[in-house]
Structures are given as structure tokens and as C-alpha cells.
Amino acid sequence: MAEAGAEIVRPAIGVDARALAFALAISTGAAVIFGLIPALFVAGNGLNDALKAGGRTSSPSPGRTGVWSFLVAGEVALASMLLIGAGLAMKSFVNLQHVNPGIRPEHVLTFRMRLPTDNLYQSDREQADFYRRVLDKVEQIPGIQSAGLTDVLPLGQQNDREYFTIENRPMPPGQSLVADFRRVSPRYFHTMGIALLQGRLLSDRDVRGAPLVILIDETLARQYWPDENPIGRRMRLWGEFREVAGIVSQVHHYGLEKQPEPTIYAPFEQMPNKAMALAVRTTMETQAVVKAVKQAVWSVDRGQPVFQIRSMDDYLSLAGTASRISTVLLLVFAGISMLLAALGIHGVVSYGVAQRTREFGLRMALGSTPGQLKALVIRNGIKTALIGLSAGMAGAAALALALRALLYGVAPLDPAVMAGVAALLLTVAFIANYLPARRATRIDPMEALHHE
């Protein structure tokens, strides 16, 4: 079991040498590969072929056109995959903002304490007495609406799980039941905003020597008593039977994107712990609260350290940091990729129009209308974009299983996201094709026929 009250350990975000080396290798490889492609084409065209062309070629060679189209389709495919990923991440992030964490984090400030291992607090009774006196002092501070203790804070990147059995419910050999375990004070639930659903909350009478009681959350009640009332039932925990006194609402202890785990709450005075966190609900200014709470703790024990002071809003914000970062990065990369795809389409189509000047002039001399020329140019460009879009959709479908682990409340192949990305990219492709297509309609037929 993880030691309750352990300090939060978060992975540091920094520059990794391996990531830099990988990025450098990819950049160098891309530069070499895409630099060799035009060089190979130049080397592959003989001098006689170039002289025979004489500058009157009405259109670029099919091989070269095919390579251009392939590169543009690749850009569109990559842009569509990134845009689908960004759309899914954004929809998932929006869904997370509507998840009820199970607590009311606003105006709640937390403080961590850990009793020393000397002779002063060796017994459970001495530990419980210290924290009870601290609670009494803190609750007398003007402006403190309520205060509570817990050994594991919600969203605090900690864990404490315990095995248990249910009375008159034998388990097969080798199997056991396990749930999250929290030691709390009676007013912890009011302080955190955790709702009572059935039965009663803990009270000041639930102390050492009183009948052993616990509370369970709705997740545990639904899992082990789906069609029964668990109030009054007994669970064996830490070698003793304890009666279920109430059911409280579920809490997302490990992040909004993760399903709540079955949780058991026990009175801290019946099961003391050296490391506890104090939570206070107040509308006072933060610095004033910090100073007052520290003075209250030091009035009980001048040498007791108070550390890791943080609001529950901060814990909630930190819990969503990963999803925010991934969403922003995907949006940035998708935007850059879409811009590159638009520029690629525009550049290739513009070059193709310039190479087909004589052809367009001849078509206009034979009676083609500007609208027909526009349709010809746009149709070819949209065809390439559709090929790239189809490849991107197929790539996104292939990555669906990997995306599933990163999403919340949205399918990896969400129809709305897919349709939105398709509409966006086709609109961008149309605009990128329309500008050179309009330029083609302004060609003077007589000048084009004499074009060198």
C-alpha cells in the first residue's frame, strides 16, 4: 500500500536529448529526401529532350505532375490526420470541463502536516489528539466556514488502497476485494462539498472506543450492493468488522478523465495516521488564511511544520494540464500542417497553370468560357485534395485504438469531427485552387499562342 500523506511527485517537463536528436534526424532526413527529388528529375532529363521541348511545351510532363500531386496529397493527408486529432482532443477537453469532480474546489485551501517519529506522537491516541486539537483551533478562526482532515487529498496524485471482505459473503480462494481508503474527520465532507446520499455522515461521537463505522461512496455501493441497501451492513477492514453508516457521492480522485474508484472513508480518530492534510473552506484572503492556520497549528505544537499549501482549484487545474497541453499542441501542429497544405496546393496549381498557358489560350480561342477553365483547374486540384483527404481519414482510422486512450466522452472516429475536418480542408483546397484558376481565365488567347 502507498503511504498516505506522501508528498506529490510530478514528472518534470524539460528538454530531452533523445527528443532533440530525433527531431534533428527527422529534419535532416526530410531536407535530404525532398531536396533529392527535384535533383533526380533534373538529372533524369537528357539535354536532347530539353532542347526538343524548346519552351513550347503546353503542359508539364505526366511524371513530374504525378510527383507534385503525390506531395500535395501527402500534405493534405497529414493535415487531415492532425486536424482530426486536434478536433477529437478539443471535443474531449470540452467534455472534461463538464465532468463533476465530486467536490466543490472553490474557496478551499489545503495544508499538509506530518508528525515526527519521536516519543511525542508514537501512539495512535497521541496522533489523534494532536489533529483534533488543531481542528478545534482552526475552526475558531474568524472567516473559516469549515475545516476537515484527510490523509489523501482528491486529485493530489496519491493513493491508498486496502483489502476488505463483506460479512456473510464468502470469497473464492485466492480472490480478494480492494478499494481506495481514506481517513477523514467528520466535517471533511462539508468542507470538500461531498454530498451525503444515504444514511448519515461521520460525527464527533465516532472516536476511539465507540462502535467502528465507515462510509462508502456510491461507486462501491453500486458495485457490491446493486439491488440492496448497504446501510447497516458490515465490512471487515484492518482485521475488524466496521458498520456502513452512510453513502456519499463519488469523487474523481485521480483525474477528471478517469472513472471514480470505489472508496471507503473511516473516522481518523478510530484509525489515526501520522501524515494528514488539513482542508479549510473560507472566503478570506489567502495570505491571511495561511498565516492564521499556521498560528493555530503552532499553538498546539510550535515545532510542527506546515507545508505544501495549495488550493483545491490548483489541484483541479493541474489535473487537466496534460489534456490542455496535448490539445494546444495538436491545434498548433494541425494549423501549421493545414497552412502548408494550402500553400502546397496553391503553388502546384499556380505552376501548372503557368505551364499550360498555351493550352488555356488555345481552349479560349476555340470557344471555352472562363467558367469552364475555372472548373477544369479547380476540378483537378480538388481531385488531388480528395485523394489526400481519403488517405488521411484512413490513417486516422488506423490510429483509432491509440487515440482511444487519450479521449474522454468522444469516439476515435467521431462523425461530427470527421465531417468538420473534411469540410474545412475542402474549403481550403477550393480557395487554394480558385486563385490560380481565376488567373487562368485572364490569359489573352493571342498572347498565349505566341507564348515561349
C-alpha positions in Angstrom: 0.0 0.0 0.0 1.1 3.5 -0.7 2.0 5.5 2.3 -0.8 8.1 2.9 0.3 11.7 3.1 3.3 11.2 0.8 4.5 14.3 -1.0 3.3 14.9 -4.5 5.8 13.8 -7.1 5.1 15.2 -10.6 7.1 14.4 -13.7 9.2 17.4 -14.8 8.7 18.9 -18.2 12.0 19.7 -19.9 14.1 19.3 -23.0 15.1 15.7 -23.6 18.3 15.0 -25.5 16.8 12.0 -27.2 13.8 14.1 -28.4 16.2 16.7 -29.8 18.2 14.1 -31.6 15.1 12.5 -33.1 13.8 15.9 -34.2 17.2 16.7 -35.8 17.3 13.4 -37.6 13.8 13.8 -39.0 14.5 17.4 -40.1 17.8 16.4 -41.8 16.2 13.3 -43.4 13.3 15.4 -44.8 15.6 18.0 -46.2 17.7 15.4 -47.9 14.8 13.4 -49.3 12.8 16.4 -50.6 16.0 18.0 -51.9 16.9 14.9 -53.9 13.5 14.6 -55.6 13.9 17.7 -57.9 17.6 16.9 -58.4 16.8 13.4 -59.6 14.3 14.8 -62.1 16.8 17.3 -63.4 19.4 14.5 -63.8 16.9 12.2 -65.4 16.0 14.7 -68.2 18.5 14.5 -71.1 19.9 17.5 -72.8 18.3 16.5 -76.1 14.9 16.2 -74.5 15.3 19.7 -73.1 16.3 21.1 -76.5 13.4 19.4 -78.2 11.0 20.8 -75.7 12.1 24.3 -76.9 10.0 26.1 -74.5 6.7 25.4 -76.3 5.6 22.5 -74.1 1.9 23.1 -73.5 1.9 21.2 -70.2 4.3 19.7 -67.7 5.3 16.1 -68.1 3.0 13.4 -66.6 5.8 12.1 -64.4 6.5 15.4 -62.9 2.8 16.2 -62.5 2.3 12.9 -60.7 5.1 13.7 -58.2 3.6 17.1 -57.5 0.2 15.7 -57.0 1.6 13.0 -54.7 3.3 15.5 -52.5 0.3 17.7 -52.3 -1.9 14.7 -51.5 0.5 13.8 -48.7 0.3 17.2 -47.2 -3.5 17.1 -47.2 -3.4 13.6 -45.7 -1.1 14.7 -42.9 -3.1 17.9 -42.3 -6.4 15.8 -42.1 -4.9 13.4 -39.6 -3.6 16.2 -37.4 -6.9 18.1 -37.7 -8.9 15.1 -36.8 -6.6 14.5 -33.8 -6.9 18.2 -32.8 -10.7 18.1 -33.2 -11.0 15.0 -31.1 -8.7 16.4 -28.4 -10.7 19.7 -28.3 -14.0 17.8 -28.0 -12.6 15.6 -25.3 -11.3 18.7 -23.4 -14.7 20.3 -23.6 -16.3 17.2 -22.3 -13.9 17.2 -19.4 -14.9 20.7 -18.4 -18.5 19.4 -17.8 -17.4 16.5 -15.6 -18.4 16.9 -12.0 -15.3 16.2 -9.9 -17.4 15.2 -6.9 -16.1 18.2 -4.9 -16.6 21.9 -4.7 -13.0 23.2 -5.0 -13.7 26.9 -4.9 -12.5 28.7 -1.7 -10.8 25.5 -0.3 -7.2 25.8 0.8 -5.2 22.8 1.9 -2.2 22.3 4.2 -0.1 19.2 4.8 1.3 18.0 8.1 3.4 15.1 9.1 4.0 14.2 12.8 7.6 13.4 13.7 8.5 9.8 14.7 9.8 10.7 18.2 8.4 9.8 21.5 5.8 12.6 21.5 3.4 11.1 18.9 4.2 7.4 19.0 0.7 6.1 20.0 -2.5 6.4 17.9 -4.1 8.3 20.8 -1.4 11.0 20.7 -1.7 11.4 17.0 -5.5 11.7 17.1 -5.3 14.1 20.0 -2.9 16.4 18.1 -5.1 16.6 15.0 -8.3 17.0 17.0 -6.8 20.0 18.8 -5.6 21.5 15.6 -9.1 21.2 14.1 -10.6 22.9 17.2 -8.2 25.8 16.9 -8.7 26.2 13.2 -12.5 26.1 13.4 -12.3 29.1 15.9 -10.6 31.3 13.3 -13.0 34.1 12.1 -13.8 33.6 8.4 -13.2 29.8 8.4 -16.6 28.3 7.4 -15.5 24.7 8.0 -12.4 22.6 8.3 -11.6 18.9 7.7 -8.8 16.4 7.7 -7.9 13.6 5.3 -4.8 11.5 4.7 -5.3 11.6 0.9 -6.5 14.7 -0.9 -8.6 14.4 -4.1 -6.6 15.0 -7.3 -3.4 15.0 -5.2 -1.6 12.2 -7.2 -1.6 9.9 -4.1 -3.1 6.6 -3.5 -4.0 4.4 -0.5 -5.9 1.1 -1.1 -6.9 -1.5 1.3 -8.3 -5.1 1.1 -11.7 -5.8 2.7 -14.3 -8.5 2.9 -18.1 -8.3 3.3 -19.8 -10.1 6.2 -21.7 -13.3 5.1 -20.3 -13.0 1.6 -17.5 -15.6 1.2 -14.9 -15.1 -1.4 -13.5 -17.9 -3.7 -9.9 -18.9 -2.7 -7.3 -16.6 -4.0 -9.6 -13.7 -4.6 -10.0 -10.5 -2.6 -11.8 -7.2 -2.6 -9.9 -3.9 -2.7 -11.0 -0.3 -2.6 -9.5 3.2 -2.1 -9.2 4.1 1.6 -9.4 7.5 3.2 -9.1 8.6 6.9 -11.2 11.7 7.4 -12.7 13.9 10.1 -16.4 14.4 10.4 -16.6 17.8 8.7 -14.3 16.9 5.8 -17.3 16.1 3.6 -18.9 19.5 4.2 -15.6 21.2 3.6 -15.0 19.5 0.3 -18.6 19.6 -0.8 -19.0 15.8 -1.0 -22.8 15.1 -0.8 -24.5 12.6 1.5 -26.7 10.3 -0.5 -28.0 7.9 2.2 -27.6 7.2 5.9 -25.5 9.7 8.0 -22.1 11.3 7.9 -19.4 10.8 10.4 -19.8 12.6 13.7 -17.8 13.7 16.7 -19.0 10.6 18.5 -17.1 8.3 16.1 -14.0 8.2 18.2 -11.8 5.6 19.7 -13.8 3.2 21.9 -17.1 4.0 20.0 -18.6 1.4 17.6 -16.5 1.1 14.5 -18.1 2.7 11.4 -17.3 3.6 7.9 -18.8 5.5 5.0 -18.7 4.2 1.4 -19.2 6.0 -1.9 -21.9 5.4 -4.4 -19.4 3.6 -6.7 -18.7 0.9 -4.1 -22.3 0.7 -3.1 -23.4 0.2 -6.7 -20.7 -2.4 -7.3 -21.2 -4.7 -4.3 -24.9 -3.9 -3.4 -26.6 -3.2 -6.7 -30.0 -4.3 -5.5 -29.6 -3.9 -1.7 -29.3 -1.3 0.9 -25.8 -1.4 2.3 -26.6 0.8 5.4 -26.0 -1.3 8.5 -24.0 -4.0 6.6 -20.6 -4.8 8.0 -17.2 -4.9 6.2 -14.0 -6.4 7.6 -11.2 -3.9 7.3 -7.9 -3.9 9.1 -8.9 -7.1 10.9 -12.1 -5.7 12.4 -15.7 -5.5 11.2 -17.0 -2.0 10.7 -20.6 -1.0 10.0 -21.6 1.0 6.9 -23.2 4.2 8.3 -23.7 6.2 5.1 -23.2 6.5 1.4 -21.6 9.6 -0.1 -21.2 10.8 -3.7 -18.3 9.6 -5.8 -15.1 11.7 -6.3 -12.7 11.7 -9.2 -9.6 11.2 -7.0 -7.2 10.6 -9.9 -8.3 13.0 -12.6 -11.4 14.0 -14.4 -10.7 11.7 -17.3 -10.5 8.6 -15.1 -13.5 6.8 -13.7 -14.1 7.1 -9.9 -12.7 4.2 -7.9 -14.7 2.5 -5.1 -13.8 4.4 -1.9 -14.1 3.7 1.9 -14.0 6.5 4.4 -13.1 5.8 8.1 -13.1 8.2 11.1 -9.5 9.4 11.5 -9.8 9.1 15.3 -10.6 5.4 15.0 -7.7 4.8 12.5 -5.1 7.6 13.1 -2.3 8.4 10.7 0.9 10.5 11.3 0.5 12.3 7.9 -2.7 14.3 7.3 -3.9 17.1 5.1 -6.0 20.0 6.5 -8.6 21.5 4.3 -10.4 24.8 5.1 -13.3 26.5 3.3 -13.1 30.2 3.6 -13.7 33.4 1.7 -10.9 35.2 3.4 -7.8 36.5 1.6 -5.3 33.6 1.0 -2.3 35.1 2.9 -4.5 35.9 5.9 -5.8 32.3 6.0 -2.3 30.8 5.7 -1.0 33.0 8.5 -3.9 32.2 10.8 -3.9 28.5 10.2 -0.1 28.3 10.8 -0.5 30.1 14.1 -3.3 27.7 15.1 -1.1 24.7 14.3 1.9 26.2 16.2 -0.3 27.0 19.2 -0.7 23.2 19.5 3.0 22.3 18.7 5.4 25.1 17.9 7.8 22.7 16.1 5.2 21.2 13.8 5.9 22.0 10.1 3.1 23.1 7.8 4.0 22.6 4.1 2.6 22.2 0.5 0.0 24.9 0.9 -2.3 24.8 -2.2 -5.9 25.5 -3.1 -8.1 22.8 -4.5 -8.6 24.9 -7.6 -4.9 24.5 -8.2 -5.2 20.7 -7.8 -8.1 20.7 -10.3 -6.2 22.8 -12.7 -3.1 20.6 -12.5 -5.2 17.6 -13.1 -6.2 19.0 -16.5 -2.8 20.2 -17.5 -1.9 17.2 -19.7 -5.1 17.4 -21.7 -4.7 21.2 -22.2 -1.1 20.8 -23.4 -2.0 18.0 -25.8 -4.9 19.9 -27.2 -2.9 23.1 -27.8 0.0 21.2 -29.4 -2.3 19.3 -31.7 -4.1 22.5 -32.7 -0.8 24.3 -33.4 0.6 21.4 -35.5 -2.7 20.9 -37.3 -2.9 24.7 -38.1 0.7 24.7 -39.5 0.0 21.5 -41.5 -3.2 22.9 -43.0 -1.3 26.1 -43.9 1.4 24.1 -45.6 -1.2 22.0 -47.5 -2.9 25.2 -48.7 0.4 26.7 -49.8 1.4 23.5 -51.5 -1.9 23.2 -53.4 -1.7 26.9 -54.4 1.9 26.6 -55.5 1.4 23.4 -57.5 -1.7 24.6 -59.2 -0.2 28.0 -60.0 2.8 26.4 -61.6 0.6 24.0 -63.5 -1.4 27.0 -64.8 1.7 28.8 -65.9 3.0 25.7 -67.7 -0.4 25.3 -69.5 -0.6 28.9 -70.8 -0.7 27.9 -74.5 -3.2 25.1 -73.8 -5.5 27.6 -72.0 -5.1 30.2 -74.7 -5.9 27.6 -77.3 -9.0 26.5 -75.4 -10.2 30.1 -75.1 -9.5 30.7 -78.8 -11.7 27.6 -79.6 -14.6 28.9 -77.5 -14.1 27.8 -73.9 -15.6 30.1 -71.4 -13.8 31.5 -68.3 -16.2 29.4 -66.2 -15.2 26.2 -68.0 -11.5 27.0 -67.5 -12.0 27.6 -63.8 -13.9 24.4 -63.4 -11.1 22.5 -65.2 -8.4 23.8 -62.9 -10.4 23.5 -59.7 -11.6 20.0 -60.5 -8.1 18.7 -60.9 -7.0 20.4 -57.7 -10.0 19.1 -55.7 -9.4 15.6 -57.0 -5.9 15.7 -55.5 -7.2 17.1 -52.2 -9.8 14.3 -52.1 -7.2 11.6 -52.5 -5.2 13.1 -49.7 -8.3 13.5 -47.5 -9.2 9.9 -48.1 -5.7 8.8 -47.1 -5.8 11.0 -44.0 -9.2 9.5 -42.9 -7.8 6.0 -43.4 -4.7 6.9 -41.4 -6.9 8.4 -38.6 -9.0 5.2 -38.6 -5.8 3.1 -38.3 -4.7 5.2 -35.2 -8.2 4.9 -33.6 -7.0 2.4 -30.9 -4.1 4.7 -29.9 -6.4 7.7 -29.8 -9.0 6.0 -27.6 -6.7 6.1 -24.6 -6.3 9.9 -24.9 -10.0 10.8 -25.3 -12.9 11.3 -22.9 -16.5 11.0 -23.9 -15.8 11.0 -27.7 -15.3 8.2 -30.2 -12.0 8.0 -32.0 -13.9 8.2 -35.3 -16.4 10.9 -34.3 -18.6 11.6 -37.3 -19.0 15.3 -36.5 -15.2 15.8 -36.2 -14.6 13.8 -39.4 -17.2 15.8 -41.3 -15.9 19.1 -40.0 -12.3 18.3 -41.0 -13.4 17.2 -44.4 -15.5 20.4 -44.9 -12.6 22.6 -43.7 -9.9 21.0 -45.8 -12.1 21.0 -48.9 -12.9 24.7 -48.4 -9.2 25.5 -48.0 -8.4 23.4 -51.1 -11.1 25.2 -53.1 -9.7 28.6 -52.2 -6.2 27.5 -52.9 -7.3 26.3 -56.4 -9.7 29.2 -57.1 -7.0 31.9 -57.1 -4.8 30.4 -59.9 -7.9 29.2 -61.7 -9.1 32.8 -61.9 -5.7 33.8 -63.2 -6.0 31.3 -66.0 -9.2 33.0 -67.2 -7.4 36.3 -67.7 -5.0 34.9 -70.3 -5.0 36.7 -73.7 -5.5 33.9 -76.3 -3.3 35.6 -78.9 -0.5 36.3 -76.5 -0.8 32.7 -75.1 -0.5 31.2 -78.6 2.8 33.1 -79.1 4.0 32.1 -75.6 7.5 30.8 -75.4 
